[in-house]
Amino acid sequence: MEKEFLSTTEAAKLLNISRVAVFKKIKSGDIKAERIGRNFVISKKDLPEILGTTLGEAKRNLIEKAVRKTIKDYGETLRLLGEE
């Protein structure tokens, strides 16, 4: 039977970082995790986002906001550069 969740130890091995680093990423919100008792578990469905192979909704929104600000601030310059 395929497991639905990873332990923090398994996530650390997969990401090639320490367990402490995994806990810091959970605390900062970089890794979504659920608390079960005294332990955290990480859903396997969140792995692509954690590994950086896909963009999550929050990161996608952050990128879109940055693009809109860049166009607002530098739109004319970008248009002129595009003509070259």
Summary of the structure (lengths in Angstrom):
residues: 84
radius of gyration: 18.6
end to end distance: 58.5
largest distance: 60.6
contacts: 178
relative contact order: 0.12
helix: 63%
strand: 13%
